[in-house]
Amino acid sequence: MIPRGNKPANEYSNPNLLLGVFPTLFPYGCGALEDSSRPVQINFREHVRYLLSYGDRRFEEHYSFIFVLFNILQRRTACFHAQLMTSRSYFQQSAQLLETLSSEDVATALLNISKASYSKVSDEKINTLMKHIKVVGGHVMGSAHSRSALRTKVHSLCFNLGLPSLFVTINPVDIHSPVALYFAGVDLDLNRVLPEVLCTSYERAQIIATHPVATAKFFNCLIKSILKCLVLGGVLGPTKAYFGTVESQGRRSLHLHLLIWLKHEYTPAQLKENIQNQDFRDNLLKYLEDVVKEDLDQFRGNTINIV
């Protein structure tokens, strides 16, 4: 156990840290991460993946374990890339400039930013600090700067390939999916799923909420299958490239925003010109109606009530 104190505990190469923080998850005091006595060394991130896949699901269902480990991974990523940046020769000039920065300067800049009156050229020292924070933050999962880095990649694809042909949002409803329940450990025969064997809506929502790892695995499996069939399988036609980002919504379920570049030689100007032609418009509508549809006519007359 780690005793209480006012001195922060070292989170690097400290196998006793998580043993002390989560004694109920490691009741026998063994199985620690980054344990140097282990014959085969395991990467920290991969060890976390292993723990979250435990059969008894105690790590997955713990109320804070995932958040603490995610925060540790964020800090390690930030420290690693900050170390790389400070080791570059060009950083010496920035370091000399940042040494003259005071806490009052930072407080003033934060106040101006909160009022949306911050000018990018108003203070060279603040600009230098923000530039380095953006570089490091672009590698940190879940940060605002990482989203900014994704926008840069999208812009690069647009410059290289032109505007995307399709924008697709895939938002699976996990609380109504038998596959998601199966990933969460519910005993279901996926070849014969009947409404009467499913839980109520409240029970399904409760299961999904308490099994975030299983829900993420379900989402990953579903999206991979959709991309394999829809994009790589050629359902939409020959594809030059695609780019997707995953977001969470209000109830923290996942959805995907996807940009798809189809393999055609039309520029936006050519499309605008050709759209004036009636035959071209008709063919375009036929294509869109063929690849984008939600058709339940085959189930017409069949009533299925799912509580």
Secondary structure as the mmCIF struct_conf table of DSSP 4:
data_model
#
loop_
_struct_conf.conf_type_id
_struct_conf.id
_struct_conf.beg_label_comp_id
_struct_conf.beg_label_asym_id
_struct_conf.beg_label_seq_id
_struct_conf.end_label_comp_id
_struct_conf.end_label_asym_id
_struct_conf.end_label_seq_id
HELX_LH_PP_P HELX_LH_PP_P1 ILE A 2 ARG A 4
BEND BEND1 ASN A 6 LYS A 7
HELX_LH_PP_P HELX_LH_PP_P2 PRO A 8 ASN A 10
BEND BEND2 TYR A 12 SER A 13
TURN_TY1_P TURN_TY1_P1 PRO A 15 PRO A 15
HELX_RH_AL_P HELX_RH_AL_P1 ASN A 16 VAL A 21
TURN_TY1_P TURN_TY1_P2 PRO A 23 LEU A 25
BEND BEND3 PHE A 26 PHE A 26
TURN_TY1_P TURN_TY1_P3 PRO A 27 TYR A 28
BEND BEND4 GLY A 29 GLY A 29
TURN_TY1_P TURN_TY1_P4 LEU A 33 GLU A 34
TURN_TY1_P TURN_TY1_P5 SER A 36 SER A 37
BEND BEND5 ARG A 38 VAL A 40
HELX_RH_AL_P HELX_RH_AL_P2 PHE A 44 LEU A 52
TURN_TY1_P TURN_TY1_P6 SER A 53 SER A 53
TURN_TY1_P TURN_TY1_P7 GLY A 55 ASP A 56
HELX_RH_AL_P HELX_RH_AL_P3 ARG A 58 GLU A 61
BEND BEND6 TYR A 63 SER A 64
HELX_RH_AL_P HELX_RH_AL_P4 PHE A 65 THR A 86
TURN_TY1_P TURN_TY1_P8 SER A 87 SER A 87
BEND BEND7 ARG A 88 ARG A 88
TURN_TY1_P TURN_TY1_P9 SER A 89 TYR A 90
HELX_RH_AL_P HELX_RH_AL_P5 PHE A 91 LEU A 98
TURN_TY1_P TURN_TY1_P10 GLU A 99 THR A 100
HELX_RH_AL_P HELX_RH_AL_P6 SER A 103 SER A 114
TURN_TY1_P TURN_TY1_P11 LYS A 115 ALA A 116
TURN_TY1_P TURN_TY1_P12 LYS A 120 VAL A 121
BEND BEND8 SER A 122 SER A 122
HELX_RH_AL_P HELX_RH_AL_P7 GLU A 124 GLY A 137
TURN_TY1_P TURN_TY1_P13 GLY A 138 HIS A 139
BEND BEND9 VAL A 140 VAL A 140
TURN_TY1_P TURN_TY1_P14 MET A 141 GLY A 142
HELX_RH_AL_P HELX_RH_AL_P8 ALA A 144 LEU A 161
BEND BEND10 LEU A 163 LEU A 163
BEND BEND11 SER A 165 SER A 165
STRN STRN1 LEU A 166 ILE A 170
HELX_RH_3T_P HELX_RH_3T_P1 ASP A 174 HIS A 176
HELX_RH_AL_P HELX_RH_AL_P9 PRO A 178 PHE A 183
TURN_TY1_P TURN_TY1_P15 ALA A 184 GLY A 185
TURN_TY1_P TURN_TY1_P16 LEU A 190 ASN A 191
BEND BEND12 ARG A 192 ARG A 192
HELX_RH_3T_P HELX_RH_3T_P2 PRO A 195 VAL A 197
BEND BEND13 LEU A 198 LEU A 198
HELX_RH_AL_P HELX_RH_AL_P10 SER A 201 ALA A 209
TURN_TY1_P TURN_TY1_P17 THR A 210 THR A 210
HELX_RH_AL_P HELX_RH_AL_P11 PRO A 212 ILE A 226
HELX_RH_PI_P HELX_RH_PI_P1 LEU A 227 VAL A 231
TURN_TY1_P TURN_TY1_P18 LEU A 232 GLY A 233
TURN_TY1_P TURN_TY1_P19 VAL A 235 LEU A 236
STRN STRN2 THR A 239 SER A 248
TURN_TY1_P TURN_TY1_P20 GLY A 250 ARG A 251
BEND BEND14 ARG A 252 ARG A 252
STRN STRN3 LEU A 254 LEU A 262
BEND BEND15 LYS A 263 LYS A 263
HELX_RH_AL_P HELX_RH_AL_P12 PRO A 268 ASN A 274
TURN_TY1_P TURN_TY1_P21 ILE A 275 GLN A 276
BEND BEND16 ASN A 277 ASN A 277
HELX_RH_AL_P HELX_RH_AL_P13 GLN A 278 VAL A 291
BEND BEND17 VAL A 292 VAL A 292
HELX_RH_3T_P HELX_RH_3T_P3 ASP A 297 PHE A 299
TURN_TY1_P TURN_TY1_P22 ARG A 300 GLY A 301
#
